[in-house]
Amino acid sequence: MKRFNMIDEDFLCENCHTLVSKLNYTARDHCPICLYSKHLDINPGDRQNTCHGLMEPIGIEKYKDTYKIIYKCQKCSLIHKNKIAIDDNMDLIIELSSNN
């Protein structure tokens, strides 16, 4: 069973170098500008993964009443999915949806 460790903190995006602010309603795990993430966790928020590769957004999928971004790690090729955030770049999300 997965455990969720709530870590909502500011960070510097390693892809586009934007200073990303925390969400204040759930844990932010990706940049809202370029949608890239970083491969840090084994279970959400545990920061136990040693890969630390950039997670490239490669697609979008419908999930309940929202959508999830599909990521592929540029270092280890792991595929991971996470819900979109309210301030995510919708133009990029629409562009990614055409990849499916």
C-alpha positions in Angstrom: 0.0 0.0 0.0 1.3 3.4 -0.9 1.8 6.0 1.8 1.5 9.7 1.1 3.9 12.0 2.9 2.7 15.6 2.4 5.6 17.8 1.2 4.5 21.0 -0.4 7.5 23.3 -0.8 8.9 25.9 -3.1 11.6 24.6 -5.6 13.6 25.6 -8.6 12.6 23.7 -11.8 15.7 22.0 -13.1 14.3 22.1 -16.7 13.1 25.7 -17.2 14.7 27.3 -14.1 11.5 28.8 -12.8 11.1 29.3 -9.1 8.0 27.3 -8.4 5.8 28.2 -5.4 4.1 25.6 -3.2 0.4 24.9 -4.0 -1.0 25.3 -0.4 -3.8 22.6 -1.0 -1.8 19.5 -1.9 1.9 18.5 -2.5 3.2 20.1 -5.7 5.4 17.6 -7.7 5.9 19.4 -11.0 6.6 22.8 -12.6 3.3 24.5 -13.7 5.2 26.2 -16.5 7.0 23.4 -18.4 5.2 20.5 -16.5 8.6 18.7 -15.8 9.0 16.8 -12.5 12.0 15.2 -10.8 12.3 11.5 -9.9 12.6 11.7 -6.1 10.1 9.4 -4.5 9.4 5.7 -4.3 6.2 6.4 -2.4 4.7 9.9 -2.7 6.7 12.4 -0.6 9.3 9.9 0.8 12.3 11.3 -1.2 13.8 7.8 -1.1 14.5 7.4 -4.8 18.2 7.7 -5.8 17.5 8.2 -9.5 16.9 12.0 -9.4 16.4 12.1 -13.2 14.1 14.7 -14.8 10.6 13.4 -15.5 9.6 14.5 -19.0 5.8 15.1 -19.6 4.9 12.8 -22.5 1.1 12.7 -22.5 -2.2 13.3 -20.7 -4.9 10.8 -19.6 -8.4 11.3 -18.3 -8.7 10.4 -14.6 -12.1 10.5 -12.9 -13.2 14.2 -13.1 -9.7 15.5 -14.0 -6.6 14.6 -15.9 -3.2 13.1 -15.1 0.1 14.0 -16.7 2.1 11.0 -17.9 5.8 11.3 -17.3 8.9 9.3 -18.4 12.1 9.6 -16.5 14.9 10.7 -18.8 17.4 8.7 -16.7 15.8 5.3 -15.8 12.7 5.4 -18.2 10.2 4.8 -15.4 6.6 5.9 -16.4 4.7 7.8 -13.7 1.4 9.7 -13.6 0.2 12.5 -11.5 -2.8 14.8 -11.4 -2.7 18.2 -13.0 -2.7 21.2 -10.7 -5.0 24.2 -10.9 -2.2 26.6 -12.2 -0.7 24.2 -14.8 0.1 25.5 -18.3 -3.2 24.5 -20.1 -1.7 25.2 -23.5 1.0 22.7 -22.9 -1.5 20.2 -21.4 -3.6 20.5 -24.6 -0.5 20.0 -26.7 0.4 16.9 -24.7 -3.1 15.5 -25.1 -2.5 15.2 -28.8 0.4 12.8 -28.1 -2.1 10.1 -27.0 
